[in-house]
Amino acid sequence: MPYLVYPRSDLGRLKLLDRVTVTASNDAELGKGFLPAELLTDIETQKSAYQSVYDKFNASLSTKSKEVREKQECFSKLDLYVRDFFDVLKRRTIRLEHPAEILRFYNVAINGELPDFRKDEDLLKTSENIVKGDVNAIAAGFPAMANPSAEEIGDVLTASQKEMAEIVPADRAYEMVQKELDQMREPIDDLIREIADYIQFAVRKDKSSNVRRKMRTYGFRYQYLKNEPQDEEEVETETAENK
């Protein structure tokens, strides 16, 4: 026996409520409305509020995704610059026969072992040490690094810090609207079940297949057991949706 299933996604809920609104209006014009006027008003009010928060959620998620992408791009570039800097620093130290102590200005071990900068915060700190270290190395009489220079590292570092900072407000805004949307789901689910109850009560004397047919016109769906024959209109609906 097929059983009624309710939408579990935000988009699914909104699509059903949109369908309910259209079908209820058409039935009312035919003088065969199943839903009372006060419920229709409540549907419009809650659907509008739900749609508004859902749109806000999508916009917030888009903004957060954009900030994360831009941050990742900046940090990938910074990581490349830092690795290039250290490669050139070690080769230059050997080529110009600088004492190994010069490496300490850049927080590199005298044996050439690099600091660990796999984490974002460590990469920022390593970059800061490079910028400061180059100033101190120059003051100690060593030539400024080039290809890339500490100044270039500093520019990419500044951009990375900016992108890192912009993620926080975007993430907070996303969390707030996500919580707001989550709080709306239960009353919306209650509303959808109330709609179903009204329709099923109104057509309770019809055959089961007719009840399901009317429910489907309002956007409701049914789940069938494995190998259970489906109603003809259900098969047609699924076929049309899969085209």
ChimeraX attribute file (.defattr): number of C-alpha atoms within 10 A of each C-alpha:
attribute: neighborCount
match mode: 1-to-1
recipient: residues
	/A:1	10
	/A:2	16
	/A:3	11
	/A:4	13
	/A:5	11
	/A:6	18
	/A:7	16
	/A:8	10
	/A:9	10
	/A:10	16
	/A:11	12
	/A:12	13
	/A:13	21
	/A:14	18
	/A:15	15
	/A:16	20
	/A:17	24
	/A:18	17
	/A:19	17
	/A:20	24
	/A:21	18
	/A:22	14
	/A:23	17
	/A:24	20
	/A:25	16
	/A:26	13
	/A:27	13
	/A:28	15
	/A:29	10
	/A:30	9
	/A:31	9
	/A:32	11
	/A:33	16
	/A:34	16
	/A:35	20
	/A:36	12
	/A:37	11
	/A:38	8
	/A:39	14
	/A:40	16
	/A:41	12
	/A:42	12
	/A:43	20
	/A:44	14
	/A:45	11
	/A:46	17
	/A:47	20
	/A:48	14
	/A:49	14
	/A:50	20
	/A:51	16
	/A:52	12
	/A:53	18
	/A:54	21
	/A:55	13
	/A:56	18
	/A:57	21
	/A:58	14
	/A:59	14
	/A:60	21
	/A:61	19
	/A:62	14
	/A:63	17
	/A:64	21
	/A:65	15
	/A:66	14
	/A:67	21
	/A:68	19
	/A:69	14
	/A:70	18
	/A:71	21
	/A:72	16
	/A:73	14
	/A:74	21
	/A:75	22
	/A:76	14
	/A:77	15
	/A:78	24
	/A:79	22
	/A:80	12
	/A:81	21
	/A:82	25
	/A:83	14
	/A:84	14
	/A:85	22
	/A:86	19
	/A:87	11
	/A:88	16
	/A:89	21
	/A:90	16
	/A:91	12
	/A:92	14
	/A:93	15
	/A:94	12
	/A:95	9
	/A:96	8
	/A:97	9
	/A:98	13
	/A:99	10
	/A:100	15
	/A:101	13
	/A:102	21
	/A:103	22
	/A:104	13
	/A:105	19
	/A:106	24
	/A:107	16
	/A:108	22
	/A:109	15
	/A:110	13
	/A:111	9
	/A:112	14
	/A:113	10
	/A:114	15
	/A:115	14
	/A:116	10
	/A:117	16
	/A:118	9
	/A:119	9
	/A:120	15
	/A:121	12
	/A:122	13
	/A:123	20
	/A:124	20
	/A:125	14
	/A:126	22
	/A:127	25
	/A:128	17
	/A:129	17
	/A:130	25
	/A:131	19
	/A:132	15
	/A:133	19
	/A:134	21
	/A:135	18
	/A:136	16
	/A:137	18
	/A:138	13
	/A:139	11
	/A:140	11
	/A:141	8
	/A:142	13
	/A:143	11
	/A:144	14
	/A:145	19
	/A:146	13
	/A:147	12
	/A:148	16
	/A:149	17
	/A:150	24
	/A:151	15
	/A:152	17
	/A:153	22
	/A:154	17
	/A:155	11
	/A:156	20
	/A:157	26
	/A:158	17
	/A:159	16
	/A:160	24
	/A:161	15
	/A:162	13
	/A:163	20
	/A:164	19
	/A:165	13
	/A:166	16
	/A:167	20
	/A:168	14
	/A:169	12
	/A:170	19
	/A:171	17
	/A:172	13
	/A:173	17
	/A:174	21
	/A:175	15
	/A:176	13
	/A:177	20
	/A:178	18
	/A:179	11
	/A:180	16
	/A:181	20
	/A:182	13
	/A:183	11
	/A:184	16
	/A:185	16
	/A:186	11
	/A:187	11
	/A:188	19
	/A:189	15
	/A:190	11
	/A:191	18
	/A:192	19
	/A:193	13
	/A:194	14
	/A:195	21
	/A:196	19
	/A:197	12
	/A:198	15
	/A:199	18
	/A:200	17
	/A:201	11
	/A:202	14
	/A:203	16
	/A:204	12
	/A:205	10
	/A:206	12
	/A:207	10
	/A:208	12
	/A:209	14
	/A:210	14
	/A:211	17
	/A:212	23
	/A:213	17
	/A:214	16
	/A:215	20
	/A:216	19
	/A:217	15
	/A:218	21
	/A:219	19
	/A:220	20
	/A:221	19
	/A:222	16
	/A:223	13
	/A:224	15
	/A:225	10
	/A:226	6
	/A:227	6
	/A:228	10
	/A:229	11
	/A:230	16
	/A:231	15
	/A:232	10
	/A:233	13
	/A:234	15
	/A:235	12
	/A:236	12
	/A:237	11
	/A:238	10
	/A:239	10
	/A:240	9
	/A:241	8
	/A:242	7
	/A:243	5
